[in-house]
Amino acid sequence: MAAHERTLHPERSVRDLFGFHLRRMRKERGLSLADLAAELRHAKTVLADVETAERPIPRGLPAELDEYFDAGGIFGHLFKLAYLEAFPDWSRRFMELEPLASQRREYAASLFPGLWQTEEYGLAALRLGLPRADTEEIERVWSTRAARQSLLHGENPPLVWVVLDESVIRRQVVDPAVMARQIAHVLELADGPHAVVQVLPFSAGAHGVGSSVTLLDFLDAPRVVYAEGYGTGQLLENQAEVQAAALAYDLLQAAALSPEESKPWLRSAMEDLRT
């Protein structure tokens, strides 16, 4: 009952503020959590946990709340801010620029790119990278990563062109069946109009790109480069530094198998994993 409702703390975080407005508008309509759950496609427990900021905000919920409460987009705006808040300061600028890019080129040094990860592969990769995190923390981080994948399904998605190092495929993050399904997912994306994949085989030798790197191109702004390492990252916006990084990337990409050669290479690797 109302007397037993947990106290909200809207000043603590954007997620808390989202929950505060959800409870406020719900009560203004005279609705219980059960009433609202019956109107929406989310369980009562989910709505309760969102109100108290105890779970990540489900991706479809903000739009449903804005429509149901005629809220003028406030839940959608708060969701975007909460999404950015989930990232550390050193990556936040990149996350702000990412959805604005018209083209994204990326070298994946050790893992499949986050935008292309399946849930089962992504959760396994997070468990390796966060060995002391509990299940709730792993699922929270994955929820944030999965939310980024909405970039691929908007009205005008960017072109995503990825060079996969052979180690991404050969070093098994999870069991072979999951790895095979992850490769199948990449091949499915690459068969569409908005994704290109290349493989950089070990036989290509050394290159000058030391870690995973992403180049973002915009229709109305200069290119930026984001270099990522374990627990840190660096966004390059100085154009002299961007050009130097882009040249190293271009040389790496030129050494990779062509897109036409890469697809059968990946299919062969996928079949090896299945057998």
Contacts in CASP RR format, 6 or more apart in sequence:
PFRMAT RR
TARGET T0000
AUTHOR 0000-0000-0000
METHOD contacts of the structure
MODEL  1
MAAHERTLHPERSVRDLFGFHLRRMRKERGLSLADLAAELRHAKTVLADV
ETAERPIPRGLPAELDEYFDAGGIFGHLFKLAYLEAFPDWSRRFMELEPL
ASQRREYAASLFPGLWQTEEYGLAALRLGLPRADTEEIERVWSTRAARQS
LLHGENPPLVWVVLDESVIRRQVVDPAVMARQIAHVLELADGPHAVVQVL
PFSAGAHGVGSSVTLLDFLDAPRVVYAEGYGTGQLLENQAEVQAAALAYD
LLQAAALSPEESKPWLRSAMEDLRT
5 23 0 8 1.000
6 52 0 8 1.000
8 16 0 8 1.000
8 19 0 8 1.000
8 20 0 8 1.000
8 23 0 8 1.000
8 51 0 8 1.000
8 52 0 8 1.000
8 53 0 8 1.000
9 16 0 8 1.000
9 53 0 8 1.000
10 16 0 8 1.000
10 17 0 8 1.000
10 19 0 8 1.000
10 20 0 8 1.000
10 21 0 8 1.000
11 17 0 8 1.000
12 53 0 8 1.000
13 53 0 8 1.000
13 82 0 8 1.000
13 85 0 8 1.000
14 78 0 8 1.000
14 81 0 8 1.000
14 82 0 8 1.000
14 85 0 8 1.000
15 53 0 8 1.000
15 56 0 8 1.000
15 57 0 8 1.000
15 82 0 8 1.000
15 85 0 8 1.000
16 53 0 8 1.000
17 78 0 8 1.000
18 50 0 8 1.000
18 53 0 8 1.000
18 57 0 8 1.000
18 62 0 8 1.000
18 75 0 8 1.000
18 78 0 8 1.000
18 79 0 8 1.000
18 82 0 8 1.000
19 50 0 8 1.000
19 51 0 8 1.000
19 52 0 8 1.000
19 53 0 8 1.000
20 51 0 8 1.000
21 71 0 8 1.000
21 74 0 8 1.000
21 75 0 8 1.000
21 78 0 8 1.000
22 47 0 8 1.000
22 50 0 8 1.000
22 51 0 8 1.000
22 65 0 8 1.000
22 75 0 8 1.000
23 51 0 8 1.000
25 65 0 8 1.000
25 69 0 8 1.000
25 71 0 8 1.000
26 32 0 8 1.000
26 33 0 8 1.000
26 36 0 8 1.000
29 69 0 8 1.000
31 39 0 8 1.000
33 44 0 8 1.000
33 47 0 8 1.000
33 48 0 8 1.000
33 51 0 8 1.000
34 44 0 8 1.000
36 44 0 8 1.000
36 47 0 8 1.000
37 43 0 8 1.000
37 44 0 8 1.000
37 46 0 8 1.000
37 47 0 8 1.000
39 68 0 8 1.000
40 47 0 8 1.000
40 61 0 8 1.000
40 64 0 8 1.000
40 65 0 8 1.000
40 68 0 8 1.000
41 64 0 8 1.000
42 58 0 8 1.000
42 61 0 8 1.000
42 64 0 8 1.000
46 55 0 8 1.000
46 58 0 8 1.000
46 61 0 8 1.000
49 55 0 8 1.000
50 57 0 8 1.000
50 58 0 8 1.000
50 61 0 8 1.000
55 140 0 8 1.000
56 86 0 8 1.000
56 139 0 8 1.000
56 140 0 8 1.000
56 143 0 8 1.000
56 144 0 8 1.000
57 79 0 8 1.000
57 82 0 8 1.000
59 146 0 8 1.000
59 147 0 8 1.000
59 150 0 8 1.000
61 75 0 8 1.000
61 79 0 8 1.000
62 73 0 8 1.000
62 75 0 8 1.000
62 76 0 8 1.000
62 78 0 8 1.000
62 79 0 8 1.000
63 75 0 8 1.000
63 76 0 8 1.000
65 71 0 8 1.000
65 75 0 8 1.000
66 72 0 8 1.000
66 73 0 8 1.000
66 74 0 8 1.000
66 75 0 8 1.000
66 76 0 8 1.000
69 75 0 8 1.000
83 95 0 8 1.000
83 144 0 8 1.000
83 147 0 8 1.000
84 92 0 8 1.000
84 95 0 8 1.000
84 96 0 8 1.000
86 140 0 8 1.000
86 141 0 8 1.000
86 144 0 8 1.000
87 95 0 8 1.000
87 144 0 8 1.000
88 231 0 8 1.000
90 232 0 8 1.000
90 233 0 8 1.000
90 234 0 8 1.000
91 228 0 8 1.000
91 233 0 8 1.000
93 235 0 8 1.000
94 214 0 8 1.000
94 216 0 8 1.000
94 224 0 8 1.000
94 226 0 8 1.000
94 235 0 8 1.000
95 148 0 8 1.000
97 216 0 8 1.000
97 218 0 8 1.000
97 224 0 8 1.000
97 235 0 8 1.000
98 104 0 8 1.000
98 148 0 8 1.000
98 151 0 8 1.000
98 216 0 8 1.000
99 151 0 8 1.000
100 216 0 8 1.000
100 218 0 8 1.000
100 221 0 8 1.000
101 158 0 8 1.000
101 216 0 8 1.000
101 217 0 8 1.000
101 218 0 8 1.000
102 158 0 8 1.000
102 159 0 8 1.000
102 217 0 8 1.000
102 218 0 8 1.000
102 219 0 8 1.000
103 158 0 8 1.000
103 159 0 8 1.000
103 161 0 8 1.000
103 216 0 8 1.000
103 217 0 8 1.000
104 158 0 8 1.000
104 159 0 8 1.000
104 160 0 8 1.000
104 161 0 8 1.000
104 214 0 8 1.000
104 215 0 8 1.000
104 216 0 8 1.000
104 217 0 8 1.000
105 161 0 8 1.000
105 162 0 8 1.000
105 163 0 8 1.000
105 214 0 8 1.000
105 215 0 8 1.000
105 217 0 8 1.000
105 249 0 8 1.000
105 253 0 8 1.000
106 113 0 8 1.000
106 160 0 8 1.000
106 161 0 8 1.000
106 162 0 8 1.000
106 163 0 8 1.000
106 212 0 8 1.000
106 213 0 8 1.000
106 214 0 8 1.000
106 215 0 8 1.000
107 162 0 8 1.000
107 163 0 8 1.000
107 165 0 8 1.000
107 200 0 8 1.000
107 209 0 8 1.000
107 212 0 8 1.000
107 213 0 8 1.000
107 214 0 8 1.000
107 249 0 8 1.000
107 252 0 8 1.000
107 253 0 8 1.000
108 162 0 8 1.000
108 163 0 8 1.000
108 164 0 8 1.000
108 165 0 8 1.000
108 168 0 8 1.000
108 212 0 8 1.000
109 165 0 8 1.000
109 167 0 8 1.000
109 168 0 8 1.000
109 209 0 8 1.000
109 210 0 8 1.000
109 211 0 8 1.000
109 212 0 8 1.000
110 165 0 8 1.000
110 167 0 8 1.000
110 168 0 8 1.000
110 171 0 8 1.000
110 212 0 8 1.000
111 117 0 8 1.000
111 125 0 8 1.000
111 168 0 8 1.000
111 173 0 8 1.000
111 212 0 8 1.000
112 121 0 8 1.000
112 125 0 8 1.000
112 164 0 8 1.000
112 168 0 8 1.000
112 182 0 8 1.000
112 186 0 8 1.000
113 160 0 8 1.000
113 162 0 8 1.000
114 122 0 8 1.000
114 145 0 8 1.000
114 148 0 8 1.000
114 149 0 8 1.000
115 148 0 8 1.000
115 149 0 8 1.000
115 151 0 8 1.000
115 152 0 8 1.000
115 160 0 8 1.000
116 160 0 8 1.000
116 162 0 8 1.000
116 185 0 8 1.000
116 186 0 8 1.000
116 189 0 8 1.000
116 195 0 8 1.000
117 125 0 8 1.000
117 145 0 8 1.000
117 182 0 8 1.000
118 178 0 8 1.000
118 181 0 8 1.000
118 182 0 8 1.000
118 185 0 8 1.000
119 142 0 8 1.000
119 146 0 8 1.000
120 174 0 8 1.000
120 178 0 8 1.000
120 181 0 8 1.000
120 182 0 8 1.000
121 173 0 8 1.000
121 174 0 8 1.000
121 178 0 8 1.000
121 179 0 8 1.000
121 181 0 8 1.000
121 182 0 8 1.000
122 142 0 8 1.000
122 145 0 8 1.000
123 138 0 8 1.000
123 139 0 8 1.000
123 142 0 8 1.000
124 173 0 8 1.000
124 174 0 8 1.000
124 178 0 8 1.000
125 173 0 8 1.000
125 174 0 8 1.000
126 133 0 8 1.000
126 138 0 8 1.000
126 141 0 8 1.000
126 142 0 8 1.000
126 145 0 8 1.000
127 133 0 8 1.000
127 138 0 8 1.000
128 173 0 8 1.000
129 230 0 8 1.000
130 137 0 8 1.000
130 138 0 8 1.000
130 141 0 8 1.000
133 141 0 8 1.000
151 157 0 8 1.000
151 158 0 8 1.000
152 160 0 8 1.000
152 189 0 8 1.000
152 194 0 8 1.000
152 195 0 8 1.000
157 194 0 8 1.000
158 194 0 8 1.000
159 194 0 8 1.000
159 195 0 8 1.000
159 196 0 8 1.000
160 189 0 8 1.000
160 194 0 8 1.000
160 195 0 8 1.000
160 196 0 8 1.000
161 195 0 8 1.000
161 196 0 8 1.000
161 197 0 8 1.000
161 198 0 8 1.000
162 195 0 8 1.000
162 196 0 8 1.000
162 197 0 8 1.000
162 198 0 8 1.000
163 197 0 8 1.000
163 198 0 8 1.000
163 199 0 8 1.000
163 200 0 8 1.000
163 252 0 8 1.000
163 253 0 8 1.000
163 256 0 8 1.000
164 186 0 8 1.000
164 197 0 8 1.000
164 198 0 8 1.000
164 199 0 8 1.000
164 200 0 8 1.000
164 262 0 8 1.000
165 200 0 8 1.000
166 199 0 8 1.000
166 200 0 8 1.000
166 201 0 8 1.000
166 202 0 8 1.000
167 202 0 8 1.000
169 179 0 8 1.000
169 183 0 8 1.000
169 199 0 8 1.000
169 266 0 8 1.000
169 269 0 8 1.000
170 269 0 8 1.000
172 179 0 8 1.000
172 273 0 8 1.000
173 179 0 8 1.000
174 182 0 8 1.000
176 273 0 8 1.000
176 274 0 8 1.000
177 273 0 8 1.000
177 274 0 8 1.000
179 273 0 8 1.000
180 270 0 8 1.000
180 271 0 8 1.000
180 273 0 8 1.000
180 274 0 8 1.000
183 266 0 8 1.000
183 267 0 8 1.000
183 269 0 8 1.000
183 270 0 8 1.000
183 273 0 8 1.000
184 270 0 8 1.000
186 197 0 8 1.000
186 266 0 8 1.000
187 197 0 8 1.000
187 263 0 8 1.000
187 266 0 8 1.000
187 267 0 8 1.000
187 270 0 8 1.000
189 195 0 8 1.000
189 197 0 8 1.000
190 196 0 8 1.000
190 197 0 8 1.000
190 259 0 8 1.000
190 263 0 8 1.000
196 259 0 8 1.000
197 259 0 8 1.000
197 262 0 8 1.000
197 263 0 8 1.000
197 266 0 8 1.000
198 253 0 8 1.000
198 256 0 8 1.000
198 257 0 8 1.000
198 258 0 8 1.000
198 259 0 8 1.000
198 262 0 8 1.000
199 256 0 8 1.000
199 257 0 8 1.000
199 261 0 8 1.000
199 262 0 8 1.000
199 265 0 8 1.000
199 266 0 8 1.000
200 207 0 8 1.000
200 252 0 8 1.000
200 255 0 8 1.000
200 256 0 8 1.000
200 257 0 8 1.000
201 256 0 8 1.000
201 257 0 8 1.000
201 265 0 8 1.000
204 255 0 8 1.000
204 256 0 8 1.000
205 255 0 8 1.000
207 248 0 8 1.000
207 251 0 8 1.000
207 252 0 8 1.000
207 255 0 8 1.000
208 248 0 8 1.000
208 251 0 8 1.000
208 252 0 8 1.000
209 248 0 8 1.000
209 249 0 8 1.000
209 252 0 8 1.000
211 227 0 8 1.000
211 228 0 8 1.000
211 229 0 8 1.000
212 227 0 8 1.000
212 228 0 8 1.000
212 229 0 8 1.000
213 225 0 8 1.000
213 226 0 8 1.000
213 227 0 8 1.000
213 228 0 8 1.000
213 245 0 8 1.000
213 249 0 8 1.000
214 225 0 8 1.000
214 226 0 8 1.000
214 228 0 8 1.000
215 223 0 8 1.000
215 224 0 8 1.000
215 225 0 8 1.000
215 245 0 8 1.000
215 246 0 8 1.000
215 249 0 8 1.000
216 223 0 8 1.000
216 224 0 8 1.000
216 225 0 8 1.000
216 226 0 8 1.000
217 223 0 8 1.000
222 237 0 8 1.000
222 239 0 8 1.000
222 242 0 8 1.000
223 242 0 8 1.000
223 246 0 8 1.000
224 235 0 8 1.000
224 236 0 8 1.000
224 237 0 8 1.000
224 242 0 8 1.000
225 235 0 8 1.000
225 236 0 8 1.000
225 241 0 8 1.000
225 242 0 8 1.000
225 245 0 8 1.000
225 246 0 8 1.000
225 249 0 8 1.000
226 233 0 8 1.000
226 234 0 8 1.000
226 235 0 8 1.000
226 236 0 8 1.000
227 233 0 8 1.000
227 234 0 8 1.000
227 236 0 8 1.000
227 245 0 8 1.000
228 234 0 8 1.000
236 242 0 8 1.000
236 245 0 8 1.000
256 262 0 8 1.000
257 265 0 8 1.000
END
